[in-house]
Amino acid sequence: MGIDSQVLQAMQAHIGDWALLHQATRWGLTLSETQTQLLAHYLEQLYTVNQQMNLTRVPPEQAIGRHILDSLCLLGVHSPPEGACVLDIGSGAGLPGIPLAIARPDLHITLLDSHGKTVHFLRETCTLLGTNAHAVQARAEEWAHAPEAREQFDLVVARAVAKMPILTELMTPFLKLGGMGLALKSIHERDEIHAAAPAARVLGASISTQTVEFETETGAVQRAIAMLCKERITPSQYPRAWAQILKRPLGGKA
């Protein structure tokens, strides 16, 4: 599919500062004109539907930094192999999964969300963009026990889903041995990431933190990215039921 230059310019006029996209080169990404058009089309779709659904509170004039670069920065700390299977937990508006699908069309991306209206938006958007991504409606703690999902993914990503001890229990069971989980966190949440180390050990993973910095429309931001490395098979009882996860997070308080 394609968008002519006049339409693209109209989109770019009211959605963010597109000059900021040049920063993606530092993460090994060179975005083509077609990929930039797809990103523009995605944001146009997002903000059109956002008038009827609460998909994002980020104003459109800040969308390049706070949505696109905030998603693509994950590739700055880990670049999955060609053709890797990727899971985006709690995908919501499609972040970070859809920008990753556009930037890395070789990836096979699953967008997981439990809300029917959100999944409908994701499916319509993936069809519209022609990306190699598809949406699944399910709760993460339940779908992780399904044979088609458990330990089937090379990379699991999450953004603004839950505290890290909880998120560790949700993410790790989906990972293949040697797979990587990446969770976007605030630079001020590094202690929260460290607090998930006991949970990671129980679930068969180790956890570390990397930071990444980039410019947005409102200035420089730093992100802490929690990195889960799957080292052993996750015990079959995990993840537990949601009420149990909340009441007794692995390793202590959430």
LUMZA-505164 format. One record per residue: residue number from 1; x, y, z of N, C-alpha, C in turn. Coordinates in Angstrom, 3 decimals. Layout:
PT   nr      n_c1      n_c2      n_c3     ca_c1     ca_c2     ca_c3      c_c1      c_c2      c_c3
PT  NUM         X         Y         Z         X         Y         Z         X         Y         Z
...
***
This chain:
PT   nr      n_c1      n_c2      n_c3     ca_c1     ca_c2     ca_c3      c_c1      c_c2      c_c3
PT    1     0.840    -1.181     0.000     0.000     0.000     0.000     0.877     1.232     0.000
PT    2     0.345     2.385    -0.310     1.130     3.594    -0.324     0.273     4.799    -0.052
PT    3     0.904     5.859     0.384     0.245     7.127     0.629     0.974     8.158    -0.207
PT    4     0.245     8.952    -0.998     0.959     9.909    -1.820     1.575    11.001    -0.949
PT    5     2.534    11.715    -1.503     3.341    12.650    -0.720     2.509    13.766    -0.104
PT    6     1.454    14.212    -0.788     0.630    15.280    -0.245    -0.133    14.814     0.996
PT    7    -0.660    13.584     0.935    -1.358    13.041     2.093    -0.380    12.867     3.253
PT    8     0.811    12.342     2.958     1.812    12.146     3.988     2.185    13.471     4.640
PT    9     2.371    14.507     3.828     2.715    15.815     4.377     1.600    16.351     5.262
PT   10     0.354    16.101     4.873    -0.772    16.553     5.691    -0.773    15.848     7.046
PT   11    -0.481    14.538     7.024    -0.404    13.792     8.280     0.721    14.334     9.145
PT   12     1.884    14.518     8.525     3.054    14.947     9.266     2.888    16.347     9.841
PT   13     2.023    17.122     9.256     1.846    18.503     9.691     1.255    18.603    11.088
PT   14     0.452    17.612    11.481    -0.184    17.714    12.791     0.149    16.559    13.723
PT   15     0.991    15.633    13.292     1.380    14.514    14.153     2.886    14.549    14.364
PT   16     3.305    15.130    15.477     4.683    15.045    15.923     5.721    15.691    15.024
PT   17     6.970    15.504    15.436     8.123    16.036    14.711     8.829    14.872    14.028
PT   18     8.580    14.739    12.735     9.098    13.584    12.003    10.608    13.616    11.823
PT   19    11.220    14.782    11.999    12.677    14.861    11.913    13.347    14.033    13.008
PT   20    12.628    13.787    14.097    13.189    13.006    15.197    13.456    11.548    14.808
PT   21    12.817    11.075    13.745    12.983     9.673    13.349    14.413     9.316    12.950
PT   22    15.220    10.328    12.631    16.601    10.026    12.233    17.356     9.317    13.347
PT   23    16.877     9.460    14.591    17.555     8.819    15.716    17.496     7.294    15.643
PT   24    16.578     6.762    14.868    16.467     5.309    14.750    17.727     4.684    14.164
PT   25    18.526     5.476    13.441    19.757     4.930    12.855    20.725     4.464    13.930
PT   26    20.658     5.080    15.115    21.573     4.670    16.187    21.226     3.290    16.730
PT   27    20.018     2.832    16.399    19.570     1.502    16.833    19.625     0.510    15.680
PT   28    20.353     0.881    14.616    20.536    -0.024    13.489    19.391    -0.039    12.510
PT   29    18.520     0.975    12.550    17.355     1.030    11.678    17.498     2.151    10.663
PT   30    17.303     1.809     9.401    17.200     2.808     8.349    15.808     2.676     7.759
PT   31    14.937     3.597     8.108    13.539     3.511     7.697    13.362     4.065     6.291
PT   32    12.763     3.277     5.422    12.511     3.703     4.051    11.337     4.672     4.004
PT   33    11.125     5.273     2.852     9.981     6.164     2.684     8.677     5.401     2.895
PT   34     8.626     4.171     2.400     7.428     3.352     2.580     7.170     3.080     4.057
PT   35     8.213     2.766     4.809     8.043     2.516     6.243     7.596     3.782     6.974
PT   36     8.147     4.922     6.584     7.720     6.181     7.188     6.257     6.461     6.880
PT   37     5.846     6.148     5.666     4.438     6.308     5.294     3.546     5.409     6.136
PT   38     3.993     4.175     6.366     3.207     3.253     7.180     3.090     3.740     8.625
PT   39     4.174     4.285     9.160     4.123     4.842    10.508     3.145     6.013    10.569
PT   40     3.166     6.847     9.524     2.228     7.970     9.462     0.796     7.476     9.387
PT   41     0.575     6.453     8.577    -0.772     5.905     8.424    -1.250     5.290     9.743
PT   42    -0.336     4.612    10.448    -0.681     4.032    11.745    -1.105     5.115    12.732
PT   43    -0.328     6.182    12.830    -0.663     7.242    13.779    -1.955     7.948    13.393
PT   44    -2.173     8.118    12.102    -3.428     8.725    11.657    -4.619     7.855    12.065
PT   45    -4.477     6.545    11.887    -5.528     5.608    12.295    -5.731     5.660    13.814
PT   46    -4.629     5.656    14.555    -4.696     5.676    16.010    -5.455     6.899    16.517
PT   47    -5.105     8.074    16.000    -5.732     9.293    16.522    -7.145     9.502    15.982
PT   48    -7.448     8.897    14.854    -8.834     8.933    14.378    -9.722     8.099    15.283
PT   49    -9.296     6.861    15.563   -10.083     5.971    16.416   -10.078     6.460    17.867
PT   50    -9.025     7.150    18.263    -8.926     7.637    19.633   -10.027     8.637    19.990
PT   51   -10.665     9.196    18.987   -11.778    10.099    19.247   -13.002     9.351    19.784
PT   52   -13.076     8.035    19.500   -14.185     7.220    20.006   -13.747     6.275    21.134
PT   53   -12.471     5.925    21.178   -11.945     5.009    22.188   -10.773     5.665    22.906
PT   54   -10.581     5.280    24.158    -9.451     5.816    24.916    -8.223     4.931    24.697
PT   55    -7.545     5.147    23.574    -6.368     4.351    23.237    -5.077     4.996    23.715
PT   56    -5.029     6.317    23.739    -3.826     7.023    24.165    -4.177     8.392    24.707
PT   57    -3.384     8.834    25.700    -3.519    10.187    26.220    -2.407    11.097    25.697
PT   58    -1.501    10.532    24.940    -0.403    11.328    24.370    -0.954    12.206    23.254
PT   59    -0.762    13.516    23.302    -1.260    14.371    22.230    -0.540    14.074    20.921
PT   60    -1.226    14.225    19.785    -0.616    13.864    18.507     0.671    14.621    18.204
PT   61     0.794    15.831    18.703     2.006    16.604    18.416     3.237    16.055    19.141
PT   62     3.052    15.062    20.041     4.175    14.420    20.731     4.341    12.951    20.348
PT   63     3.648    12.511    19.300     3.535    11.080    19.011     4.810    10.437    18.485
PT   64     5.665    11.180    17.791     6.878    10.551    17.250     7.802    10.135    18.389
PT   65     8.035    11.033    19.328     8.907    10.699    20.444     8.304     9.707    21.408
PT   66     7.083     9.977    21.834     6.491     9.218    22.935     5.830     7.911    22.497
PT   67     5.597     7.748    21.215     5.045     6.485    20.722     6.031     5.740    19.814
PT   68     6.469     6.380    18.739     7.288     5.665    17.747     8.698     5.396    18.266
PT   69     9.414     6.428    18.669    10.775     6.212    19.157    10.781     5.424    20.465
PT   70     9.766     5.628    21.294     9.683     4.901    22.555     9.484     3.406    22.309
PT   71     8.935     3.053    21.168     8.803     1.645    20.791    10.085     1.120    20.148
PT   72    10.604     1.877    19.196    11.767     1.409    18.434    13.039     1.340    19.260
PT   73    13.096     2.089    20.368    14.316     2.070    21.182    14.611     0.689    21.744
PT   74    13.604    -0.191    21.807    13.843    -1.558    22.264    14.880    -2.259    21.397
PT   75    14.884    -1.932    20.103    15.832    -2.564    19.186    17.252    -2.066    19.414
PT   76    17.386    -1.016    20.215    18.708    -0.522    20.565    19.401    -1.352    21.628
PT   77    18.643    -2.150    22.374    19.242    -3.003    23.399    19.220    -4.481    23.020
PT   78    18.336    -4.833    22.082    18.276    -6.236    21.630    17.663    -6.276    20.241
PT   79    18.386    -6.873    19.311    17.889    -7.021    17.941    17.594    -8.497    17.695
PT   80    16.319    -8.877    17.634    15.990   -10.295    17.440    16.447   -10.781    16.074
PT   81    16.707   -12.069    15.933    17.140   -12.611    14.642    16.039   -12.500    13.594
PT   82    16.439   -12.564    12.351    15.472   -12.478    11.256    14.423   -13.577    11.385
PT   83    13.153   -13.190    11.199    12.060   -14.139    11.255    11.632   -14.533    12.653
PT   84    12.124   -13.833    13.672    11.805   -14.184    15.052    10.318   -14.001    15.346
PT   85     9.832   -14.798    16.301     8.445   -14.670    16.783     8.439   -13.744    17.996
PT   86     7.607   -12.713    17.927     7.583   -11.670    18.948     6.175   -11.563    19.517
PT   87     6.073   -11.408    20.832     4.793   -11.215    21.508     4.796    -9.867    22.205
PT   88     3.749    -9.082    21.954     3.542    -7.803    22.628     2.401    -7.998    23.625
PT   89     2.731    -8.029    24.925     1.735    -8.281    25.971     1.040    -6.978    26.343
PT   90    -0.299    -7.022    26.418    -1.060    -5.819    26.750    -0.864    -4.744    25.707
PT   91    -1.011    -5.123    24.452    -0.625    -4.257    23.340    -1.403    -2.948    23.299
PT   92    -2.662    -2.961    23.704    -3.433    -1.722    23.751    -3.563    -1.065    22.391
PT   93    -2.950     0.091    22.233    -2.992     0.835    20.973    -2.048     0.256    19.918
PT   94    -1.383    -0.858    20.259    -0.436    -1.461    19.319     0.991    -1.048    19.579
PT   95     1.274    -0.654    20.805     2.599    -0.160    21.170     3.215    -1.061    22.231
PT   96     4.417    -1.542    21.969     5.317    -1.187    20.875     5.202    -2.056    19.619
PT   97     4.257    -3.002    19.601     4.244    -4.027    18.568     4.121    -3.536    17.142
PT   98     3.213    -2.593    16.864     3.004    -2.176    15.477     4.197    -1.393    14.931
PT   99     4.766    -0.422    15.656     5.990     0.201    15.134     7.118    -0.803    14.896
PT  100     7.243    -1.806    15.771     8.267    -2.833    15.550     7.975    -3.634    14.287
PT  101     6.697    -3.936    14.041     6.323    -4.684    12.839     6.626    -3.891    11.576
PT  102     6.467    -2.583    11.639     6.751    -1.739    10.474     8.257    -1.617    10.265
PT  103     9.000    -1.422    11.343    10.457    -1.245    11.236    11.179    -2.546    10.898
PT  104    10.620    -3.685    11.362    11.210    -4.998    11.107    10.152    -5.913    10.506
PT  105     9.845    -5.756     9.204     8.774    -6.549     8.588     9.063    -8.040     8.536
PT  106    10.298    -8.459     8.824    10.626    -9.880     8.851    10.099   -10.578    10.104
PT  107     9.782    -9.811    11.138     9.338   -10.396    12.396     7.890   -10.867    12.319
PT  108     7.577   -11.915    13.064     6.205   -12.424    13.176     5.675   -11.978    14.542
PT  109     4.826   -10.978    14.537     4.443   -10.312    15.781     3.002   -10.638    16.154
PT  110     2.822   -11.021    17.412     1.499   -11.265    17.989     1.199   -10.157    18.976
PT  111     0.041    -9.522    18.802    -0.403    -8.447    19.681    -1.459    -9.031    20.618
PT  112    -1.150    -9.103    21.897    -2.034    -9.744    22.865    -2.731    -8.702    23.728
PT  113    -4.049    -8.776    23.766    -4.821    -7.875    24.617    -6.108    -8.585    25.027
PT  114    -6.632    -8.225    26.189    -7.819    -8.910    26.703    -9.122    -8.203    26.373
PT  115    -9.054    -6.995    25.828   -10.261    -6.197    25.579   -10.718    -6.323    24.129
PT  116   -11.983    -6.693    23.952   -12.507    -6.942    22.618   -12.432    -5.750    21.689
PT  117   -12.798    -4.568    22.163   -12.773    -3.382    21.306   -11.349    -3.039    20.879
PT  118   -10.423    -3.215    21.809    -9.018    -2.942    21.489    -8.498    -3.930    20.450
PT  119    -8.824    -5.201    20.618    -8.384    -6.219    19.664    -8.993    -5.954    18.291
PT  120   -10.231    -5.507    18.249   -10.866    -5.150    16.972   -10.082    -4.034    16.291
PT  121    -9.690    -3.013    17.050    -8.865    -1.932    16.497    -7.540    -2.481    15.968
PT  122    -6.901    -3.343    16.744    -5.608    -3.888    16.326    -5.737    -4.697    15.042
PT  123    -6.779    -5.506    14.944    -6.960    -6.332    13.746    -7.239    -5.472    12.532
PT  124    -8.103    -4.480    12.685    -8.386    -3.576    11.566    -7.127    -2.838    11.128
PT  125    -6.336    -2.392    12.098    -5.135    -1.628    11.785    -4.089    -2.487    11.100
PT  126    -3.902    -3.710    11.571    -2.934    -4.612    10.934    -3.336    -4.914     9.497
PT  127    -4.630    -5.105     9.260    -5.119    -5.343     7.898    -4.898    -4.114     7.033
PT  128    -5.208    -2.955     7.571    -5.041    -1.703     6.836    -3.592    -1.466     6.435
PT  129    -2.674    -1.754     7.350    -1.254    -1.498     7.101    -0.571    -2.626     6.345
PT  130    -1.171    -3.808     6.359    -0.550    -4.955     5.711     0.695    -5.440     6.423
PT  131     0.743    -5.271     7.757     1.915    -5.691     8.518     1.875    -7.179     8.823
PT  132     3.046    -7.718     9.139     3.164    -9.131     9.502     2.901    -9.270    11.008
PT  133     1.696    -8.849    11.399     1.299    -8.908    12.804    -0.160    -9.318    12.874
PT  134    -0.523    -9.978    13.960    -1.919   -10.339    14.167    -2.249   -10.203    15.645
PT  135    -3.535    -9.993    15.941    -3.970    -9.760    17.313    -4.691   -10.972    17.879
PT  136    -4.463   -11.235    19.149    -5.119   -12.319    19.878    -5.809   -11.719    21.095
PT  137    -7.070   -12.096    21.307    -7.782   -11.652    22.504    -7.700   -12.734    23.562
PT  138    -6.984   -12.436    24.636    -6.834   -13.383    25.745    -6.154   -12.664    26.897
PT  139    -6.293   -13.223    28.081    -5.544   -12.738    29.234    -4.185   -13.433    29.236
PT  140    -3.131   -12.675    29.480    -1.777   -13.219    29.399    -1.576   -14.391    30.343
PT  141    -2.082   -14.273    31.581    -1.843   -15.335    32.566    -2.582   -16.614    32.212
PT  142    -3.596   -16.522    31.359    -4.322   -17.715    30.910    -3.725   -18.264    29.614
PT  143    -3.457   -17.390    28.658    -2.949   -17.838    27.355    -1.557   -18.455    27.480
PT  144    -0.806   -18.051    28.502     0.547   -18.590    28.687     0.538   -20.091    28.953
PT  145    -0.612   -20.657    29.308    -0.706   -22.104    29.535    -1.150   -22.862    28.282
PT  146    -1.482   -22.137    27.218    -1.902   -22.785    25.972    -0.676   -23.317    25.227
PT  147    -0.743   -24.533    24.682     0.428   -25.111    23.993     0.942   -24.251    22.845
PT  148     0.034   -23.556    22.144     0.481   -22.740    21.002     1.200   -21.470    21.416
PT  149     1.161   -21.178    22.722     1.767   -19.934    23.195     2.929   -20.159    24.158
PT  150     2.857   -21.197    24.950     3.845   -21.382    26.014     5.224   -21.688    25.453
PT  151     6.193   -20.876    25.842     7.589   -21.019    25.431     7.730   -21.118    23.914
PT  152     6.989   -20.242    23.211     6.990   -20.236    21.747     7.582   -18.967    21.142
PT  153     8.027   -18.020    21.972     8.431   -16.719    21.442     9.912   -16.435    21.697
PT  154    10.549   -15.877    20.667    11.953   -15.470    20.782    12.091   -14.173    21.562
PT  155    11.079   -13.316    21.465    11.107   -12.012    22.117     9.716   -11.686    22.630
PT  156     9.632   -11.248    23.879     8.378   -10.768    24.461     8.601    -9.334    24.920
PT  157     7.699    -8.436    24.531     7.841    -7.024    24.883     6.598    -6.557    25.626
PT  158     6.764    -5.511    26.425     5.641    -4.948    27.164     5.948    -3.489    27.485
PT  159     4.887    -2.705    27.521     5.011    -1.267    27.786     3.834    -0.845    28.666
PT  160     4.141    -0.326    29.846     3.120     0.223    30.743     2.027    -0.797    31.079
PT  161     2.447    -2.004    31.468     1.474    -3.069    31.750     1.299    -3.283    33.249
PT  162     2.403    -3.471    33.990     2.307    -3.788    35.415     3.674    -3.576    36.058
PT  163     3.701    -3.639    37.398     4.964    -3.596    38.117     5.819    -4.791    37.695
PT  164     7.132    -4.636    37.755     8.030    -5.626    37.160     7.944    -7.013    37.788
PT  165     7.792    -7.188    39.113     7.638    -8.556    39.622     6.422    -9.271    39.029
PT  166     5.335    -8.543    38.838     4.141    -9.111    38.212     4.391    -9.371    36.732
PT  167     4.962    -8.396    36.063     5.210    -8.517    34.629     6.164    -9.667    34.326
PT  168     7.115    -9.903    35.200     8.051   -11.014    35.020     7.311   -12.347    34.985
PT  169     6.313   -12.501    35.860     5.529   -13.740    35.867     4.680   -13.879    34.617
PT  170     4.233   -12.755    34.056     3.428   -12.807    32.837     4.280   -13.074    31.599
PT  171     5.472   -12.490    31.534     6.291   -12.547    30.328     7.076   -13.853    30.180
PT  172     7.715   -14.277    31.268     8.699   -15.357    31.171     8.141   -16.666    30.621
PT  173     6.930   -17.106    31.001     6.441   -18.391    30.474     6.293   -18.433    28.953
PT  174     6.158   -17.291    28.307     6.012   -17.260    26.853     7.352   -17.441    26.127
PT  175     8.452   -17.227    26.816     9.761   -17.202    26.169    10.327   -18.592    25.917
PT  176    10.896   -18.770    24.731    11.699   -19.953    24.456    12.968   -19.900    25.299
PT  177    13.614   -21.048    25.476    14.932   -21.038    26.092    15.869   -20.177    25.252
PT  178    16.563   -19.278    25.902    17.431   -18.344    25.195    16.719   -17.110    24.701
PT  179    15.392   -17.064    24.871    14.625   -15.897    24.440    14.817   -14.723    25.373
PT  180    14.348   -13.565    24.918    14.551   -12.323    25.660    13.223   -11.611    25.878
PT  181    13.019   -11.118    27.087    11.873   -10.273    27.391    12.338    -8.853    27.639
PT  182    11.655    -7.891    27.051    12.013    -6.477    27.208    10.801    -5.706    27.703
PT  183    10.954    -5.026    28.827     9.874    -4.227    29.389    10.327    -2.777    29.499
PT  184     9.565    -1.880    28.889     9.879    -0.454    28.944     9.440     0.117    30.281
PT  185    10.379     0.749    30.964    10.117     1.353    32.257    10.710     2.757    32.314
PT  186    10.226     3.527    33.272    10.797     4.846    33.523    12.202     4.693    34.097
PT  187    13.037     5.693    33.868    14.382     5.681    34.440    14.311     5.673    35.969
PT  188    13.182     6.113    36.516    13.009     6.159    37.972    12.507     4.831    38.536
PT  189    12.315     3.831    37.680    11.789     2.541    38.118    12.853     1.448    38.136
PT  190    14.113     1.831    38.210    15.178     0.832    38.217    15.133    -0.050    39.470
PT  191    14.759     0.536    40.615    14.638    -0.282    41.830    13.529    -1.321    41.673
PT  192    12.454    -0.935    40.993    11.357    -1.869    40.726    11.845    -3.043    39.873
PT  193    12.694    -2.754    38.897    13.251    -3.814    38.050    14.113    -4.755    38.884
PT  194    14.979    -4.185    39.730    15.844    -5.011    40.574    15.023    -5.892    41.511
PT  195    13.873    -5.380    41.947    13.023    -6.128    42.880    12.430    -7.376    42.240
PT  196    12.479    -7.458    40.915    11.926    -8.618    40.214    12.929    -9.756    40.080
PT  197    14.150    -9.581    40.554    15.167   -10.627    40.404    14.756   -11.954    41.050
PT  198    14.190   -11.963    42.266    13.763   -13.249    42.836    12.690   -13.937    42.000
PT  199    11.751   -13.165    41.479    10.708   -13.737    40.619    11.330   -14.339    39.369
PT  200    12.265   -13.628    38.777    12.913   -14.130    37.567    13.595   -15.475    37.831
PT  201    14.267   -15.598    38.967    14.960   -16.856    39.292    13.969   -18.007    39.408
PT  202    12.851   -17.763    40.080    11.829   -18.809    40.237    11.302   -19.257    38.880
PT  203    11.182   -18.310    37.954    10.547   -18.566    36.655    11.529   -19.059    35.595
PT  204    12.816   -19.150    35.949    13.800   -19.676    35.009    14.508   -18.638    34.184
PT  205    14.622   -17.404    34.706    15.247   -16.324    33.939    16.187   -15.522    34.822
PT  206    16.991   -14.708    34.188    17.771   -13.696    34.890    17.314   -12.334    34.380
PT  207    17.530   -11.298    35.181    17.049    -9.974    34.811    18.168    -8.950    34.962
PT  208    18.224    -8.035    34.026    19.192    -6.949    34.069    18.523    -5.689    33.525
PT  209    19.234    -4.584    33.574    18.671    -3.305    33.136    19.632    -2.608    32.192
PT  210    19.084    -2.054    31.127    19.836    -1.143    30.272    19.057     0.152    30.148
PT  211    19.775     1.230    29.913    19.114     2.516    29.717    19.344     2.988    28.291
PT  212    18.391     3.740    27.790    18.489     4.307    26.450    17.965     5.729    26.517
PT  213    18.576     6.617    25.770    18.186     8.025    25.771    17.909     8.474    24.339
PT  214    16.885     9.287    24.167    16.578     9.844    22.852    15.821    11.147    23.021
PT  215    15.791    11.922    21.962    15.099    13.209    21.966    13.642    13.022    21.563
PT  216    12.773    13.733    22.260    11.357    13.768    21.904    10.974    15.213    21.586
PT  217     9.711    15.406    21.235     9.231    16.750    20.934     9.314    17.683    22.142
PT  218     9.386    17.097    23.347     9.434    17.917    24.561    10.787    17.849    25.258
PT  219    11.800    17.288    24.589    13.138    17.227    25.165    13.651    15.807    25.280
PT  220    14.845    15.667    25.862    15.483    14.361    25.994    14.798    13.541    27.076
PT  221    14.666    12.239    26.832    14.135    11.314    27.835    15.084    10.129    27.962
PT  222    15.098     9.543    29.143    15.823     8.307    29.382    14.822     7.227    29.748
PT  223    15.028     6.060    29.195    14.186     4.908    29.500    15.041     3.823    30.139
PT  224    14.494     3.161    31.138    15.096     1.943    31.671    14.384     0.768    31.019
PT  225    15.156    -0.156    30.497    14.576    -1.336    29.854    14.991    -2.573    30.641
PT  226    13.981    -3.228    31.214    14.229    -4.488    31.914    14.440    -5.588    30.883
PT  227    15.488    -6.375    31.070    15.841    -7.429    30.124    15.801    -8.778    30.831
PT  228    14.844    -9.600    30.434    14.699   -10.950    30.975    15.327   -11.942    30.009
PT  229    16.280   -12.729    30.478    16.903   -13.762    29.644    16.441   -15.134    30.148
PT  230    15.780   -15.878    29.265    15.214   -17.189    29.655    16.327   -18.244    29.654
PT  231    16.554   -18.827    30.820    17.660   -19.771    30.984    17.208   -21.198    31.269
PT  232    16.004   -21.344    31.829    15.488   -22.680    32.175    13.991   -22.723    31.872
PT  233    13.460   -23.918    31.732    12.021   -24.096    31.533    11.272   -23.529    32.739
PT  234    10.229   -22.774    32.485     9.409   -22.223    33.564     8.562   -23.326    34.200
PT  235     8.554   -23.438    35.528     7.694   -24.446    36.180     6.243   -24.317    35.725
PT  236     5.592   -25.463    35.578     4.282   -25.508    34.920     3.182   -24.751    35.657
PT  237     3.350   -24.484    36.949     2.285   -23.801    37.692     2.247   -22.295    37.434
PT  238     3.242   -21.786    36.715     3.291   -20.340    36.443     2.951   -20.049    34.982
PT  239     2.282   -18.935    34.721     1.794   -17.944    35.688     0.563   -18.441    36.425
PT  240     0.395   -17.928    37.635    -0.756   -18.275    38.452    -1.984   -17.468    38.028
PT  241    -3.100   -17.715    38.671    -4.300   -16.922    38.431    -4.024   -15.467    38.812
PT  242    -4.710   -14.549    38.141    -4.449   -13.126    38.327    -4.604   -12.702    39.783
PT  243    -5.622   -13.192    40.472    -5.833   -12.813    41.869    -4.652   -13.244    42.743
PT  244    -4.089   -14.405    42.459    -2.926   -14.876    43.214    -1.695   -14.039    42.924
PT  245    -1.504   -13.690    41.642    -0.354   -12.868    41.265    -0.394   -11.541    42.004
PT  246    -1.576   -10.926    42.056    -1.705    -9.634    42.717    -1.529    -9.754    44.234
PT  247    -2.086   -10.814    44.810    -2.056   -10.961    46.268    -0.671   -11.341    46.772
PT  248     0.019   -12.195    46.028     1.322   -12.680    46.468     2.333   -12.642    45.311
PT  249     2.791   -11.465    44.930     3.786   -11.386    43.858     5.033   -12.190    44.207
PT  250     5.591   -12.858    43.248     6.802   -13.652    43.503     7.936   -12.745    43.974
PT  251     8.584   -13.146    45.035     9.737   -12.395    45.515     9.395   -11.236    46.421
PT  252     8.118   -11.021    46.725     7.791    -9.927    47.634     6.732    -9.012    47.093
PT  253     6.736    -7.762    47.532     5.701    -6.806    47.162     5.800    -6.398    45.714
PT  254     4.619    -6.079    45.095     4.584    -5.560    43.728     4.875    -4.095    43.740
***
